[in-house]
Amino acid sequence: MEFVVLYSLREGADRSRLLETFPRHRAYYEEFRAGGGGLVALGPFQAPDPAGSSMGIFTSREDAERFIAGDPFITEGLADPRILDWDAVRFD
């Protein structure tokens, strides 16, 4: 079981603030990953609006919750997250 965090840009969020906040978000996820935080992958969806939504994949719900709690996109009120349990089938 893995855990997917889906982010949606908050209604009325200022996109210029999103761009301004992105360097702190990147530093946060790089540090989280380097610290063994269970982050498998993350990134924005490209169409129709790459700033509109994104997702992250985590190895545990606790890591997903911990990530959300400190992510500048969330703490600064720019995005609304939700966590989904994901029972992935992988093909090697």
Sine and cosine of phi, psi and omega as CSV:
sin_phi,cos_phi,sin_psi,cos_psi,sin_omega,cos_omega
0.00,0.00,0.73,-0.68,0.13,-0.99
-0.86,-0.51,0.14,-0.99,-0.09,-1.00
-0.74,-0.67,0.81,-0.58,-0.04,-1.00
-0.97,-0.24,0.77,-0.64,0.13,-0.99
-0.98,-0.22,0.87,-0.49,0.09,-1.00
-0.98,-0.20,0.78,-0.62,0.05,-1.00
-0.94,-0.33,0.71,-0.71,0.16,-0.99
-0.85,-0.53,0.68,-0.73,0.06,-1.00
-0.87,0.50,0.77,-0.64,-0.03,-1.00
-0.90,0.43,0.67,-0.75,0.03,-1.00
-0.81,0.59,0.80,-0.59,0.03,-1.00
0.99,0.12,0.01,1.00,0.00,-1.00
-0.91,0.41,0.64,-0.77,0.00,-1.00
-0.98,0.19,0.90,-0.44,-0.05,-1.00
-0.90,0.43,-0.47,0.88,0.05,-1.00
-0.92,0.39,-0.56,0.83,0.08,-1.00
-0.92,0.38,-0.56,0.83,0.06,-1.00
-0.87,0.49,-0.74,0.67,0.02,-1.00
-0.91,0.42,-0.61,0.79,0.03,-1.00
-0.91,0.41,-0.57,0.82,-0.05,-1.00
-0.99,0.10,-0.36,0.93,-0.11,-0.99
-0.80,0.60,-0.69,0.72,0.01,-1.00
-0.85,0.52,-0.60,0.80,0.05,-1.00
-0.94,0.34,-0.62,0.78,0.07,-1.00
-0.88,0.48,-0.73,0.69,0.00,-1.00
-0.89,0.47,-0.72,0.70,0.03,-1.00
-0.86,0.51,-0.63,0.78,0.00,-1.00
-0.90,0.43,-0.76,0.65,-0.04,-1.00
-0.94,0.35,-0.53,0.85,0.06,-1.00
-0.91,0.41,-0.68,0.74,0.04,-1.00
-0.92,0.40,-0.66,0.75,0.01,-1.00
-0.86,0.50,-0.73,0.68,-0.01,-1.00
-0.91,0.42,-0.70,0.71,-0.01,-1.00
-0.89,0.46,-0.49,0.87,0.00,-1.00
-0.99,0.11,0.16,0.99,0.02,-1.00
0.97,0.24,0.53,0.85,-0.11,-0.99
-0.97,0.23,0.17,0.98,0.07,-1.00
0.97,0.24,0.31,0.95,0.04,-1.00
-1.00,0.07,0.87,-0.50,-0.03,-1.00
-1.00,-0.02,-0.73,0.69,-0.04,-1.00
-0.30,-0.95,0.37,-0.93,0.12,-0.99
-0.35,-0.94,0.30,-0.95,0.08,-1.00
0.32,-0.95,0.25,-0.97,-0.01,-1.00
-0.99,0.14,0.40,-0.92,0.19,-0.98
-0.99,0.16,0.62,-0.78,-0.12,-0.99
-1.00,0.05,-0.40,0.92,-0.06,-1.00
-0.72,-0.69,0.59,-0.81,-0.02,1.00
-0.99,0.11,-0.23,0.97,-0.10,-1.00
-0.65,-0.76,0.97,-0.25,-0.05,-1.00
-0.89,0.46,-0.34,0.94,0.05,-1.00
-1.00,0.01,-0.06,1.00,-0.12,-0.99
-1.00,0.08,-0.52,0.85,-0.02,-1.00
-0.35,-0.94,0.40,-0.92,0.02,-1.00
-0.42,-0.91,0.09,-1.00,0.02,-1.00
-0.54,-0.84,0.36,-0.93,0.12,-0.99
-0.71,-0.71,0.52,-0.86,0.03,-1.00
-0.90,-0.43,0.75,-0.66,-0.07,-1.00
-0.79,-0.61,0.42,-0.91,-0.01,-1.00
-0.99,0.11,-0.26,0.96,0.04,-1.00
-0.55,-0.84,0.44,-0.90,0.07,-1.00
-0.89,0.45,-0.62,0.78,-0.01,-1.00
-0.87,0.50,-0.68,0.73,0.03,-1.00
-0.91,0.42,-0.65,0.76,0.03,-1.00
-0.88,0.48,-0.70,0.71,0.01,-1.00
-0.91,0.42,-0.66,0.76,0.01,-1.00
-0.91,0.42,-0.65,0.76,0.03,-1.00
-0.87,0.49,-0.77,0.64,0.00,-1.00
-0.84,0.54,-0.66,0.75,-0.09,-1.00
-0.87,0.49,-0.47,0.88,-0.06,-1.00
-0.92,-0.40,-0.03,1.00,-0.07,-1.00
-0.95,0.32,0.81,-0.59,0.00,-1.00
-0.83,0.55,-0.51,0.86,0.05,-1.00
-0.88,0.48,-0.53,0.85,0.00,-1.00
-1.00,0.06,-0.76,0.65,-0.08,-1.00
-0.90,0.44,-0.40,0.91,0.02,-1.00
-0.99,-0.14,0.17,0.99,0.14,-0.99
0.95,0.30,0.44,0.90,-0.05,-1.00
-1.00,-0.05,-0.43,0.90,-0.08,-1.00
-0.67,-0.74,0.43,-0.90,0.07,-1.00
-0.93,-0.38,0.86,-0.52,-0.02,-1.00
-0.99,-0.15,0.36,-0.93,0.23,-0.97
-0.56,-0.83,0.52,-0.86,-0.04,-1.00
-0.94,-0.33,0.74,-0.67,0.06,-1.00
-0.86,-0.51,0.71,-0.71,0.14,-0.99
-0.96,0.28,0.73,-0.68,-0.09,-1.00
-0.80,-0.60,0.91,-0.42,0.03,-1.00
-0.99,-0.11,0.98,0.19,-0.12,-0.99
-0.96,0.27,0.60,-0.80,0.17,-0.98
-0.96,-0.28,0.86,-0.50,-0.04,-1.00
-0.96,-0.28,0.60,-0.80,0.02,-1.00
-0.88,-0.47,0.85,-0.52,0.00,-1.00
-1.00,-0.06,0.00,0.00,0.00,0.00
